[in-house]
Amino acid sequence: MMAITTYLTTAWSMRVVLERQWRKFPLMLFYTWFSVDGCYWIYWYNKNPTALDRMRDANLFASLSLYGMCGLIWYYQG
């Protein structure tokens, strides 16, 4: 689920930031949060809430950095 939302939103999110499309910035923040943390929270909340409490903080920074790297790769339009 995280991979699909990342693939669908990360290039657009990078475009909003790098091209300074300020009106789209709140939507970009929501897409970024949902791809990085929201999907993760939904999955682990339903699967094992105890594990969610233990792993969520560590996952946030790892997923955010991967989201940014994917965004820079997929941002390129050839």
N, C-alpha and C positions, 0 to 999 in steps of 0.2 A: 504494500500500500504506500509506503514512504517512497519507494523507487518510482512508482507511477506518478505520484503528485510532484515529485522533484523533476522528473522528465518533462511534465506538462507545464511547469511554472518557472523553472529556474532561469531559462534564457530570457523570458519576458521580464522577470524580476531584475536581472542584470541590466537589461536595456533601460528599464525605468530609472535605475540608479545612475548608470553611466551617461545617459542622455539627459538627465535632470528633468524628468517628466514629473514635476512636483504634484500635480493633481492626482496622479495614479499612485502616489507614494503610500497612502493608507492601505489601499488594496494590496500593494506589493508586500507590505509588512504582514498583512493577514495571510497571504499565500505562503510567505516564507515561514511564518510561525506554524501554520498548519502542516506544511511539508516536513519541517524539522522536528517539531514537538507535538503538534496536535494529533497526528496519525499514531505516533508512538504512544501517546497517552491513552487514546481510545483503545488500542490493541491491548496494552498491558493492564489497563483498568478492568477490562473484561476477562482477561486471562489469569492474572495474578496481581492483585493490588499491592501486596507486600513487596514483590519484586519491583514494581513501579516506583515505590518510595526509595528503594535502594539505588536504582540505576538511572533515574531520570536526570539528575544533575550531571552525571558523567556523560550521558548520551547527548545532551544539549550542545555542548561545545564541539564534540566530534562530528555530529550531524550538521551543524551550522558551517563548519569549515569544509566538509565534503560538498554541501549545497553550494557554497561559494565557488569551489573549484570546478564543479560541474557547470555552473553558470558561466564561468569564464571560457570553458571549452565549448559549450553549446551556443554561446553568444556569437561566435565567429560566423559570419555569413558568406564566407568564401569569396 
